[in-house]
Amino acid sequence: MAPSEYQAIHLQKIFNRMSPALHIITPEYPPQAGGVSDYTKHVAAALADAGEHIDVWCPIRDPAFEQVTKVRVHEELGRLKPADLLRLGVALNQFPQPRRLLLQWVPHGYGYRSMNVPFCLWLCARSLFRRDEIEIMVHEPFLAFREGNLKQDLAAVVHRIMAVILLSSTRRVWVSTPKWIEGLKPYAWGRKISFEWLPIPSNVPIVDDPVGIREIRRGLNSSGIVFGHFGTFGRGIASLLQDMVPCLLRAMPNATMLLIGPGGERFRAELMGQCPEIAGRIVATGYLSLSDLSLHIRACDVMVQPFPDGVTTRRTSVMAALSHGCATVTTFGRLSEPFWRDTSAVALHPPGDLQLFMKIARQLSESAAERSVLGHNAKTLYSERFDIRHTVEALRAIKELVSCGS
């Protein structure tokens, strides 16, 4: 080894001892697209801005992607094969104990057809033999039973085995919605584990550009209210919108529907085939940069955000609408947290209840004052409960406990 290389490694070890890091393990990270990717980047950057030393460990990314940030990004996860995990372990061992590992958990994110049991065993071994402090941020715990074919049910079984292994290696689990606590606790097998709710913040920065917003609205050629939907137009949500959008535009001849996000063009084409008479009042943006995304959300008068299982705090599309102060109509379903009923920040209706949805939509379309109050309440709720600062405070509050080995 050359002297310069030895000095660099020695200096890195000294730096690591002086500045204990939070190690975030994630299945995806920009430029990879995905909700976990965006969330991890947003949280890592916010923690780094707060003075924390953050190391992100992720799979191989685009080699042309350059990232200028305070966050140190490592690609030792490679392709999640045993050799990659061995290399990741060696790299982690260069950092002083106690090492705090924060796993971003979605079972389908770690390869092996969402059944990567060896990865879970590796993490468990880190806890047992290396005394790493493992924390788990659960975005989704496991697949449900009887919602697909036999292969999906088999995967659901393996997911629960993975959950048992992961819960045996941790004392702290963060969840994106309290509903996940109910599902996970039986797999802790009586172990004393701290389950804490850590809502998902919006990752869309608010852009203040009234001229840009006016230009977007002018381009819509709308003489009436602009409804919007932000998302990826997955099958479950798209099936609800297929009924809602035609009803909305037929009942309000001057209204326009703005479809924001990837998948919107495909969804628009499907609607055009079914309802050609309203095609001219449906606009799809496709993929947008974060700044353009913010402007398009703000260009909408009312956001329409239905979910088959109901709105929850893990829905980043709703968080984006709330943070931008948009009047939002959404659904209250089996996974919805009770507090949504106690707040006046969103207008609620049961999934599939077209009659109540249309009543709410018409009422909001006719009253700018009601839209303003709803938007104000939305922004207040977001600031009080969901802003990224709450995530940073929660994760930093644990730091001293881990440093003391408690």
C-alpha positions in Angstrom: 0.0 0.0 0.0 1.4 3.4 -1.0 2.1 5.9 1.9 -0.5 8.3 0.7 -3.2 5.6 0.7 -2.2 4.5 4.2 -2.4 8.1 5.4 -5.8 8.6 3.8 -7.2 5.4 5.5 -5.6 6.4 8.9 -7.1 9.9 8.7 -10.5 8.5 7.7 -10.4 6.2 10.8 -9.6 9.2 13.1 -12.4 11.2 11.5 -14.8 8.3 12.0 -14.0 8.0 15.7 -14.4 11.8 16.2 -17.7 12.0 14.3 -20.0 9.0 14.9 -22.1 8.5 11.8 -25.7 7.3 11.2 -25.5 4.6 8.6 -28.6 4.4 6.4 -29.1 1.2 4.5 -31.5 1.6 1.6 -32.5 -0.5 -1.4 -32.6 2.5 -3.7 -31.1 6.0 -3.8 -31.0 8.8 -6.5 -30.7 8.7 -9.4 -32.8 5.5 -8.9 -36.5 6.4 -9.0 -38.8 5.4 -6.2 -40.5 6.6 -3.0 -37.9 5.0 -0.7 -35.1 6.6 -2.8 -36.7 10.1 -2.6 -37.4 9.7 1.1 -33.9 8.5 2.0 -32.3 11.4 0.1 -34.6 13.9 1.7 -34.1 12.6 5.3 -30.3 12.1 4.8 -29.9 15.6 3.5 -32.0 17.1 6.4 -30.0 15.3 9.0 -26.7 16.3 7.4 -27.9 20.0 7.3 -28.6 19.6 11.1 -25.0 18.7 11.7 -25.2 14.9 11.6 -22.6 12.7 9.8 -24.6 10.6 7.4 -23.4 7.5 5.5 -25.8 6.0 3.0 -25.2 2.4 1.8 -27.1 1.5 -1.3 -26.9 -0.7 -4.5 -24.9 0.2 -7.6 -26.1 3.4 -9.2 -25.6 5.2 -12.5 -21.8 5.8 -12.7 -22.4 9.1 -14.5 -24.4 10.5 -11.6 -22.6 13.1 -9.5 -23.9 14.1 -6.2 -22.7 17.3 -4.4 -24.0 16.9 -0.9 -22.8 16.6 2.7 -24.1 13.0 2.7 -21.5 10.3 2.0 -22.9 7.7 -0.4 -21.4 4.2 -0.7 -22.4 1.5 -3.2 -21.2 -1.5 -1.2 -24.7 -3.1 -1.4 -23.8 -3.8 -5.0 -26.4 -6.3 -6.3 -27.2 -7.7 -2.8 -25.3 -10.9 -3.3 -23.4 -12.6 -0.5 -20.1 -11.2 -1.7 -21.6 -7.7 -1.7 -22.8 -8.2 1.9 -19.3 -9.4 2.9 -17.8 -6.3 1.4 -20.4 -4.1 3.1 -19.6 -5.7 6.4 -15.8 -5.0 6.0 -16.6 -1.3 5.1 -18.8 -0.9 8.1 -16.2 -2.3 10.4 -14.0 0.6 9.6 -16.3 2.8 11.7 -16.2 2.9 15.5 -18.7 1.2 17.8 -21.4 1.7 18.6 -22.5 1.7 15.0 -26.1 2.9 14.4 -27.7 1.3 11.3 -31.0 2.6 10.1 -32.6 0.1 7.6 -35.2 1.4 5.1 -37.5 -1.6 4.9 -39.7 -2.6 2.0 -39.4 -6.4 1.4 -39.6 -6.1 -2.3 -36.7 -3.6 -2.4 -33.9 -6.1 -1.6 -34.0 -8.3 -4.6 -34.3 -12.1 -4.7 -37.9 -11.7 -5.8 -38.6 -9.9 -2.6 -37.5 -12.9 -0.5 -33.9 -12.0 0.5 -33.7 -14.0 3.7 -29.9 -14.1 3.6 -29.8 -10.3 3.8 -32.0 -10.3 7.0 -29.7 -13.0 8.5 -26.7 -10.9 7.7 -28.2 -7.9 9.5 -29.1 -10.1 12.5 -25.5 -11.3 12.6 -24.3 -7.7 12.6 -26.4 -7.1 15.8 -25.3 -10.3 17.5 -21.6 -10.4 16.7 -20.7 -6.8 15.9 -23.0 -5.2 18.4 -24.4 -2.8 15.8 -27.5 -0.9 16.9 -30.1 -1.8 14.3 -33.1 0.5 13.7 -35.8 -0.3 11.1 -37.9 2.3 9.2 -40.8 0.3 7.9 -42.4 1.7 4.8 -44.2 -1.6 4.1 -44.0 -4.6 6.3 -45.1 -7.5 4.1 -47.6 -8.6 1.5 -51.1 -9.4 2.5 -52.6 -12.9 2.1 -55.3 -13.8 -0.4 -54.8 -10.7 -2.5 -53.1 -12.4 -5.4 -52.1 -15.8 -6.7 -50.3 -18.7 -4.8 -46.9 -17.2 -5.5 -47.9 -14.0 -3.8 -49.1 -15.9 -0.8 -45.8 -17.8 -0.7 -44.0 -14.5 -0.8 -46.2 -13.2 2.0 -45.1 -16.2 4.2 -41.4 -15.5 3.5 -42.0 -11.8 4.3 -43.2 -12.7 7.7 -40.2 -15.0 8.3 -38.0 -12.0 7.3 -39.9 -9.8 9.7 -39.2 -12.3 12.6 -35.5 -12.2 11.8 -35.3 -8.5 11.6 -37.3 -7.9 14.8 -35.0 -10.3 16.6 -32.1 -8.0 15.7 -33.5 -4.6 16.8 -34.9 -2.8 19.8 -36.4 0.1 17.8 -38.8 0.1 14.9 -40.1 3.2 13.1 -43.3 2.9 11.1 -44.7 5.2 8.4 -48.3 4.6 9.8 -49.4 3.2 13.1 -51.3 0.4 11.3 -48.0 -1.3 10.7 -47.4 -1.6 14.5 -50.5 -3.8 14.8 -49.3 -6.1 12.0 -45.7 -6.3 13.2 -46.0 -6.8 17.0 -47.0 -10.5 16.8 -43.8 -11.2 15.0 -41.7 -9.7 17.8 -42.5 -12.8 19.8 -42.8 -10.9 23.0 -39.4 -9.1 22.7 -39.3 -5.6 24.2 -39.2 -3.4 21.1 -39.9 0.2 20.8 -42.4 0.9 18.0 -42.7 4.6 17.1 -44.7 6.4 14.4 -42.5 8.4 12.0 -44.8 9.9 9.3 -43.4 10.4 5.8 -42.8 14.1 5.0 -43.2 15.6 1.6 -40.1 15.6 -0.6 -41.4 18.3 -2.9 -39.9 21.7 -2.0 -42.3 24.6 -2.3 -41.5 26.9 -5.2 -42.7 30.5 -4.9 -43.2 31.5 -8.5 -46.7 33.2 -9.2 -45.7 33.9 -12.8 -44.9 30.3 -13.5 -48.1 29.2 -11.9 -50.1 31.6 -14.0 -48.4 30.3 -17.2 -49.3 26.7 -16.3 -52.9 27.6 -15.8 -52.9 29.7 -19.0 -51.6 26.6 -20.9 -54.5 24.5 -19.6 -57.0 26.7 -21.5 -59.4 26.4 -18.5 -62.1 28.9 -17.9 -63.1 27.1 -14.7 -61.7 25.2 -11.7 -58.6 23.1 -12.1 -58.7 19.7 -10.3 -55.5 17.8 -10.0 -54.2 14.4 -9.1 -50.5 13.7 -8.2 -49.2 10.2 -8.2 -47.9 7.3 -10.3 -51.4 6.1 -11.4 -51.1 2.6 -10.0 -53.8 0.1 -10.7 -55.8 0.5 -7.4 -55.8 4.3 -7.5 -56.4 4.4 -11.3 -59.5 2.2 -10.9 -61.0 4.8 -8.6 -60.0 7.7 -10.8 -61.6 6.0 -13.9 -65.0 6.5 -12.3 -64.3 9.8 -10.6 -62.8 11.9 -13.4 -65.5 11.4 -16.0 -68.2 12.2 -13.4 -66.4 15.3 -12.4 -65.8 16.7 -15.9 -69.3 15.8 -17.2 -70.9 17.6 -14.2 -68.7 20.6 -14.5 -68.3 21.6 -18.2 -65.7 24.3 -17.5 -63.5 22.2 -15.2 -60.1 20.8 -16.1 -58.3 17.7 -14.8 -54.5 17.9 -14.4 -52.8 14.5 -14.1 -49.4 15.1 -12.5 -46.7 12.5 -12.4 -45.4 9.5 -14.4 -48.1 7.2 -15.7 -50.5 10.1 -16.3 -50.2 9.9 -20.1 -51.1 6.3 -20.1 -54.1 6.9 -17.8 -55.2 9.9 -20.0 -55.1 7.7 -23.1 -57.3 5.1 -21.4 -59.8 7.7 -20.4 -59.8 9.2 -23.9 -60.8 5.8 -25.3 -63.6 5.5 -22.9 -64.8 9.1 -22.8 -63.7 11.0 -25.9 -66.0 13.9 -25.1 -64.0 15.0 -22.1 -60.5 14.3 -23.6 -59.8 17.9 -24.3 -60.1 18.8 -20.6 -57.7 16.2 -19.3 -54.0 17.2 -19.3 -51.1 14.9 -18.3 -47.7 16.2 -17.4 -45.6 13.0 -17.3 -42.5 13.1 -15.2 -41.6 16.5 -13.8 -38.6 18.0 -12.0 -39.2 18.8 -8.3 -39.5 22.5 -9.1 -42.0 22.0 -11.9 -43.9 19.5 -9.7 -44.3 22.1 -7.1 -45.6 24.7 -9.6 -48.1 22.2 -11.1 -49.5 21.3 -7.7 -49.9 24.9 -6.8 -51.7 25.5 -10.1 -54.5 23.3 -9.0 -57.6 24.6 -7.1 -58.5 21.2 -5.6 -56.4 18.0 -5.4 -58.2 14.7 -5.8 -56.2 11.9 -4.0 -58.2 8.7 -3.6 -56.8 5.5 -2.1 -58.5 2.1 -2.1 -57.4 1.5 1.5 -57.7 5.1 2.6 -55.4 8.0 3.2 -52.5 7.3 5.5 -49.4 9.2 6.7 -47.2 7.1 4.4 -48.8 8.7 1.3 -46.2 11.2 0.0 -48.6 12.5 -2.7 -51.0 13.7 0.0 -48.1 15.1 2.1 -47.1 17.1 -1.0 -50.6 18.5 -1.3 -50.8 19.4 2.4 -47.4 21.1 2.5 -48.4 23.2 -0.5 -51.6 24.3 1.2 -53.9 22.7 -1.4 -57.6 22.0 -0.8 -57.6 18.2 -0.9 -60.3 15.6 -1.3 -59.2 12.1 -0.3 -60.6 8.8 1.1 -61.0 7.4 4.6 -60.5 3.6 4.5 -59.4 0.6 6.5 -55.8 1.8 6.8 -56.5 5.4 7.6 -55.3 6.8 10.9 -58.2 8.0 13.1 -56.9 11.6 13.4 -57.9 12.3 9.8 -61.5 12.4 10.9 -60.7 14.8 13.7 -59.0 17.4 11.5 -60.5 19.8 9.0 -57.4 19.7 6.8 -58.8 17.4 4.1 -62.3 16.6 2.8 -63.0 12.9 3.3 -65.3 10.3 1.7 -65.3 6.5 1.6 -63.5 4.8 -1.3 -65.9 4.3 -4.2 -68.6 6.7 -2.8 -69.1 8.7 -6.0 -72.1 10.5 -4.8 -70.4 12.0 -1.7 -67.3 12.7 -3.7 -69.3 14.7 -6.2 -71.1 16.6 -3.5 -67.7 17.6 -1.9 -66.1 18.4 -5.2 -69.0 20.6 -6.3 -69.1 22.4 -3.0 -65.4 23.2 -3.2 -65.7 24.3 -6.8 -68.3 26.8 -5.9 -66.6 28.3 -2.9 -63.2 29.9 -3.0 -63.5 30.7 0.7 -64.0 27.0 1.6 -61.0 26.1 -0.6 -58.9 28.7 1.2 -59.8 27.5 4.7 -59.2 23.9 3.8 -55.8 24.8 2.3 -54.8 26.8 5.3 -55.7 24.0 7.6 -53.8 21.5 5.4 -50.6 23.6 5.6 -51.0 24.1 9.4 -51.5 20.3 10.0 -48.5 19.5 7.8 -46.3 22.0 9.7 -47.4 20.7 13.1 -47.2 16.9 12.4 -45.4 16.0 9.2 -42.7 18.5 8.4 -39.2 17.0 7.9 -38.0 18.7 11.1 -40.1 16.3 13.1 -38.3 13.4 11.5 -34.9 15.0 12.2 -35.8 15.7 15.8 -37.0 12.1 16.4 -33.9 10.5 14.9 -31.5 12.8 16.6 -33.2 12.3 20.0 -32.2 8.6 19.9 -28.5 9.5 19.1 -27.4 9.9 22.7 -29.1 6.7 23.8 -27.2 4.8 21.2 -23.9 6.5 21.9 -24.3 5.5 25.6 -25.0 1.9 24.6 -28.5 2.0 26.3 
